[in-house]
Amino acid sequence: MRVLSWFSLILGSVLLALVGCAGMAYKKCEGGKCAYYKDGQQLSDEEAAKENSSIAREVEQKKMVQERQESLKNAPRRGEGEEIGIAVLPAETTGKGQVTIDPRMAGEWRKLFENSAPLRLVDDKVYGKYLKVLTNEYAKKKYHSDWFVHAAENRVPGEVYVYLRMGAKEVYGISKSTKKLASGQQLVLTARVSSTYTRNDVEFVEPITNLLKNQEAFNRLADKVKAHINSTVRAELPSLAWVKQARASDHKNASEAFKKAAQRWMSSDKNNSETSKDE
C-alpha cells in the first residue's frame, strides 16, 4: 500500500505556481503567504475562482483539504501492529558552512529501518529520485529552508518523514587541564521525526563520542526513532480503514468538485462576454 502524505497533496496539488497574466487572476506569494490578484488588486478566493479555472480548481481542492483535516480530528487511530508507511530521507552532513549528502552514510542509515515491521519504507525508486534531487541542489549550494516542506513539495510519499543530519555542535564542560568551564566541538547526529498528517516535529540528538564506534550511535538513534513512531506517532495516525475510505472519497469528491469549479468558471466567463457585448 502506497500512502501519499496529506502535506504532499496540499503542497503538490493545492499550492500551484500560477503565472499572472494581464486581465487574468493570478496567485502571488511573499514571505510564505499567498493571495490572489487581478490587475494589482487583491481578490477573495471566491472572486479569484470566478476569474481563473486553475484557481477555481485550487480553491475547491483547498476546501477539501480543510474538510479532511476536520474529519481527521475524530478519525479512529492506528491500531497496534498496523502498518505505518515511513520515508527515511537522504542523510545530510554539515561542515564549513556547507550541506552535503553522503550516499554511503544515507544508505547505511536507511538500512536500519528495513525489516522493521510494522514500519514499512517507501520504495527504493522514490528514495533514489529524491536523493538525486538533493544531491544536485546541494552541489549548487541551493539549500532548502525546511526539510519537511521540501520533501512534501517533491511529493515524497509516506505517513511519517524521518530526517537525519550529522555535524559538529558546540558543547560546554569542565576542562580536565584547567578545571574551568570550556567549550568545544562534538560530532552529533540529529534526527527529526514528524507525521505527515499533523506536522508535529520531534528531535532526537545522539553524540558520537568514539569515531571507531560511530555505528553504535546510529543504532541507538534508529532505535529511539522507531520506538517514537510505534508509540507517539502511531497515536496521531488515522486507522488504515479510515485512510482507505478517505482516499476513495477523495477521488469521488475531487472529480465532482473540479467539475463544479469548471462549470462556475465557464458560466462566469460567458456572463463576462455577454456583458462586454452589451457595452
N, C-alpha and C positions, 0 to 999 in steps of 0.2 A: 504494500500500500504506500503510495507516494502522497504526502500531505504538503500542500503549498501554504506557507505561513500567511496569516491574515495581514501582517505588515508587508509582505511581498505583494499581496493583492492591492493593498492601499497605495503603496508607493509605485507599483508597477502598472496598475490599471487605473487608479484614481488620479494620481498626480501626474497627469500627462503634460509634456512640454509643448505648449501651444505657441505658435508664432503669430504675433499681431499683424494684421493687415488693415490697410485703410478702409474704414467703413465696416469692419467686422470686429465683433467682440473677441478679446484675447485675454490670456492669463499672464500676469506679471508677478514674479516672486522676488522679494527683497528681505534680507535678514531672517529667512526661514518662514516668512509669512507670505501667503499668496492671495491675490484678489483679481477680480475680473474688471476689464476696462473696455471702453469703446471711445475712440477719438479723444483719449486723455481723461475721460470721465469714468469714475468707478461705478460698477453695476452690482446689483444684488445677484445671488445665484440664479434666481428665477428670471431676472431680466436678461442675464447673460445666456441662459439656456434658450431663450427665445431667439437670440441673435446668431447662435452658432451651434450646429448639430453636434459637433465634437464635445462642446461644453455641455450640451443637453445630456449626452450620454454620461459624461463625467459627474454631473450633478445627481443623476439618478443612481449611479454607482456609489456615490458618496452617501446618499440616503440609505442604501442597502447596507453599507458597512456600519453606519451608525446603529441601524436596527439590529444587525448581527451582534454588535458589541453589547447592546442592551440584553439580548436574549442569552448571551454568553454568561452574564452575571448569575443567571438562575439555572444554568445547564448542569446536569449531573456530572460529577467529577470522574476522572480517570481511575479505574479500579486497580487495586494492587495486582501486579503481574501483567497488566495490559501493556501492549507495546507502545513505545514512545519514539517517534522519529527525531533524530538529532543530527545537526550539521556541525561537525568539527571543522572549523575554518582553518585555512593555512596559517601556520605559526609565524610570528614576526620576531625579529631581533632588532634592538636599537643600539646605537653607538655612534659617537661623534656627530650627533645631530641628524643622523640618517636612519631610516627604517628600511629593512630588507626582509626578504623571505628566504628562509633556509629550507630548501626542499627536503633535505635529509632529515633535519630535526622535525619538520612538519609531518613527514611520513611516519617517523617513529612515534610521534605524539598521537597521531591518528590511530595507529595500530593498537594503542592501549584501550581503545573503545570498541574494537572488534570483538565479536563473540561475547558481548556484554548484555545478552537478553535479560530483561525485556527492552533494553535500549537498542535501537536499530539505526545504523549510519545511513545517510543518504548515499546514493550510488556514486561510484568512482568517477563516472563521466562528468557529473555535476561538479564534484570536487576538483577534478583536473581542469575544467573550464575556468572556474573561479581562481584557481591557483595561477593560471596563465594571465588572467586579468590583473591580479595584484602584482605579479612579478613585472609585467610590462609597465604598469603605472609607477611602481616604486623605482624602476630603473630610470624613469624620467623625473624622479623626485616629486611625483604627484601623489600626495598623501591624503587619505580621507579623514574627515574630522570626526566621524562617528562610525565605529566598527559595525554596529548593529544595522544602522541605516544603510551603509554601503553594501552590506551583504543582501539586505532586502531589496535595494534598488537593482542589484544584479540577479534578482529572482532566485536566490538560493533557497531551495525548499527545506522544510523541516519544522518541527514544532518547538525545538529548542536550539538556540545557537550557542556554541562553545568557542570562545576566543582565547588565544594564548600569546603572550609576549614575553620575551626574555631580554633583560637588560640590567644595567647597574643601577643601584639605588643607594642614596646616601643614608648611612646609619650612624648612630651615636653610641658610645660606650666609654668605659674607663680604660685608658691606655695602660698596658702592662709595665711599660718602662717609666712613664711619668706619674702614673697613678692619678691622672687628671682626666676630665671629660675630653674626649676627642671624637672627631668624625672621620669616616672613611667610606669607601665604596664596596658594596657587596652585590654579587650577581644574584638576581632573584627571578623566579618565574611568577607571572601574574596571569591568572585565568579569570575570565568573566563569563558568567552564565546568565541567560535570560530566555524566558518563554516568548515565543513569537506571537502569542495571544495577548499577553499583558505587559510586556517590556518592563519587567522588574529585575534590574541588574543586581547580581551578587558577585562580589570579587573575592578570590582566594589568592593568597600570596605564599609562595614556598621558597625559602632561601636555599641557595646552592652553596653549602659550606665546604664541600670537597669535590673538586673538579673530576677526580678519579672515580667518584661515586655519584655523578650527576644523574644517572638513570634512576637512582633511588628517589631523588627529588621529584622527577617526572611521575614515577609510580605513585608516590604519596599524593601528589596533586590530582592525578587522574582519579584516584580512589575517592578523594573529597568531592570532586565534581560529580562523579557518578552517584554517590550517596545523596548529594543535594538534589539531583534530578529525580532520583527514585522516590524521594520523600517530599521535600518542599515544593519543587516544581510540579510534581505529579498532582498535588492538591490544587494547582492553578489550572490544570488542563481539563477540557470537557471530555466526556466519555467517547469512546470510539464510535458507539452507536449514534451519539449526537452529531459527531463530525460527519459521518456518512449521510445522515438525514439532512444536515445543513448544506452539504455540498450539492446534493440532489436538488434541494430547494433553491440554491443559488443559481443553478443553471436555468431553472424554470423562470425564476423571478428576473434574472438578468435579461433573458430573451424578451419577456413581456415589458420590462422597464425601458429597454432600448427601443422597442417598437413604439411605445407611447411617446418617448422623447422625440423620435424622428417624426412622428405624426404631428406633435405640437410645433416642432420647428418648421415643418413643411406648411402647416396651417398658418403660422405666423409670417412666413416668407411670402405666402400667397396674399395675405392681407396687406403686407407692406407694398407688394407690387401693385395691387388694386388701388391703394391709397396714392401711390406715385402717379398712376394713370389719371386719377381724378384731378390731381393737382395740375 
